[in-house]
Amino acid sequence: MPRIFRARAGHVIAAAAAVPLVLSLALTGSAYAEPGAPPGPPADSSQAPDVKQHLERFQAIANANGRTRAAGTPGYDASRDYVAGELRRVGYQVTLQAFTFQAFRERTTAVMEEVSAGPKTYKSTPPDRSELGDFATATYSGSGDKRATAQGVDLVLPPGAQPNTSTSGCEKADFAKFTRGNIALLQRGTCTFADKARNAQAAGASGVIIFNEGQEGRTDTFTEPLDETGITIPVVGTSFAVGKDLASSKNKVVRLKTDTEALPATTHNVLAESRQGNADKVVMAGAHLDSVRAGPGINDNASGSAGLLEVALQMATTQPKNKVRFAWWGAEELGLIGSRYYVSNLPATERSKIKLYLNFDMIGSSNFAYKIYNGSSGPAGSAAIEQNFNRYFDSRNIPHVRTPLDGRSDYGPFMRVGIPVGGLFTGAEGIKTRQEQQMFGGTAGRPYDPCYHRSCDTTANISDTALNVNTGAIADAMQTYASSDNPPNRGAATTSEQTPTHE
């Protein structure tokens, strides 16, 4: 007998007459089931054991393949085949979209030392990120062994009260007084590490050190992927403390050594489409399937992948009014490569048929907060998507907060071409606030996901409560838009939708 979703109270599904069953994820549990959670009224959550079974399958795949599911590894290929096989089994049209990327690795351990007065050796973060060192090599960093003065560029010290206030290295003009051959000392902030490294290299920097910004939750060692090609000098990310120390004097000489390689490889996006529905109105949702090399990536992002997979499997028996398309992206952890490839290779006519894109990246963080993407900063229609998620959580008396559309996940390429976007998120390396502790339980002052991008991101790193609640929200949104006459404008448009401002 097919598994059945139950529609939330008062929710009318236009296609119900044509569908012998209505989607439900057995909405029977409490949203406050975990230790440390605040008291509150019972709230529906989708008790879907099959979602957890998908997570256990992804964990088993990682265990059998070097404890990783990173793009370009056998662990990713096995994850791809599992998802594709499940979707084909229930009748979806499944496409494996191949694309090439640069498979990156460090050949030897990086070195960072202060070699001027008061020499100091900094600790490198190990590849499995089992512990955070003082610095870590940026993915797609070039190689080299450089010894030069660390020169600060447009730093904000002390940091601003809010994150994303530093523009250090974001513009070529920042390097007007930069001494060629020096190592550029930059600060995390409003633009990408790739932008910073590219500008520094063009200004003649022999290496780049990018330290964290300094606000609560932005102090530990942090880095993100650079451009796949083009950066030939060493680039590392460090903690705020290391950067502040290096910035304390204009005469600190640093040795920076990286030994890396990036070789062409092929991987795939998994795309599944309903056989029914208006092909001129495509409702799309996605989650990235790859992990980082450091671990199995069960919260990041087997959680989103598993929730989306279970919703897709249960929607397979419905007859949607609009074409429904699901995507599992490859190489997200290397810079949204799979989703960028997909969007950039869509003909304009096909792109115009996508009425919205929903993204689910990390929906089971162990110290979770329920975060809904702030549609007011997205393309027109995005605010209505946010409102629909708000309505779902509000109807169950489940608290929720906004999270910015900062481009860090696979909605970014869709947003940049004007497609309405939205989605859910339970937090990564950021720090839970006291207010969020009162709203969601858990522990203030600790990361939402203490195992973010680390080897401990296993099935033990999952909140079943958050996973269940968010999977129910995914099911509700997909059924809503699959049966809508005019997706995504089911809710009333807001003024901010008409004149969106991007962050």
Secondary structure, 3 states (H helix, E strand, C coil): CCCCCCCCCCCCCHHHHHCCCCCCCCECCCCCCCCCCCCCCCCCCECCHHHHHHHHHHHHHHHCCCCCCECCCHHHHHHHHHHHHHHHHCCCEEEEEEEEEEEEEECCCCEEEECCCCCEECCECCCCCCCCCCEEECCCCCCEEEEEEEEECCCCCCCCCCCCCCCCCCCHHHHCCCCCCCEEEEECCCCCHHHHHHHHHHCCCCEEEEECCCCCCCCCCCCCCCCCCCCCCCEEEECHHHHHHHHCCCCCEEEEEECEEEEEEEEEEEEEECCCCEEEEEEEEEEECCECCCCCCHHHHHHHHHHHHHHHHHHCCCCCCEEEEEEEECCHHHCCHHHHHHHHCCCHHHHHHEEEEEEECCCCECCCCCEEECHHHCCCCHHHHHHHHHHHHHHCCCCCEEECCCCCCCHHHHHHCCCCEEEEECCCCCECCHHHHHHHCCCCCCECCCCCCCCCCCHHHECHHHHHHHHHHHHHHHHHHHCCCCCCCCCCCCHHHHCCCCC
